[in-house]
């Protein structure tokens, strides 16, 4: 594009250079937007997965606690019921 002295070499279309620079800038902006969008989507997916995992874990712990407490509060044990 340039001669040894830094001038634009003859026969080079200046508007084509400008449009290719504009095209490169536009593609760079699109690539940055896509990267930001994919990163945000990945973070949101990871957060939703972690939240679902924690909720399932807490529900499992709560149901296990209910099972233990209900076993301890039974009116009769199985051996007492067998004796009746």
N, C-alpha and C positions, 0 to 999 in steps of 0.2 A: 504493500500500500504506500510505503514511503520510500523516498530515495535516500541515498547516504547522507545528504544534507538535511534531511528531515522534512523536505517538501513532499507533497503528494505527487506520486509518479503520474506521468501523463497516461490518459486512457482509463483511469480509475473513476468509476461512477461514485461521486461523493454521496448522492442520495441513497445509493445501495448500502454504503458503509453505515450511514445514519440509521437506515431501516434495520440493518442486521444488529446494530447495537441496541436499538429499541426492542427488537424481537428478543434478543438475549436478556434484556432487562425484564421484559414481560414474562418470559419463561422462568427466570429466576424468582420473580414474585409469585408465580403460580406454584413453583416447586416449594417455596417457603410456606405458602398457604396450605398446600397438601401435607407437608411435613407437620405443621402445627395442628392441622385437623386430625391427622392420624395419631399424633401424640396425645391429643386431648381425648380422642376416642378410646385409646388404649388405657389411659389413666382412669377414665370413667368406667370402662369395662372391668378393670382390676378392682376399683372401689366397690362396684356392685357385687362382684364375685366374693370379695372379702366380707362385705356386709351380709350376704346370704349365708356364707359359711358360719359367721359368728352367730347369726340368728338361729340357724339350725343347731349349732353347738349349745347355745343357751337353752333352747327348747328341750334338747336332749337332757341337759343337766337338770332342768326344772322337772321334767317328767320322772327322771330317776329319783329326785328328792321326794316327789309325791309318792312314788312306789315304796321307798324306804319308810316314810312316815305312815303310810296306810298299813304297812306290814306290822309296824310297832303298835298300832292302835286297834288291832283286831280284838273283838270282844272275847272270843274264845280261840285258843290254839287248836290246831288240827287234832292233837292227841286228846284234848278235852272233848271235842266233838265226837271222836271215835268212842270215847268212854260212855257217852250218852247213848 
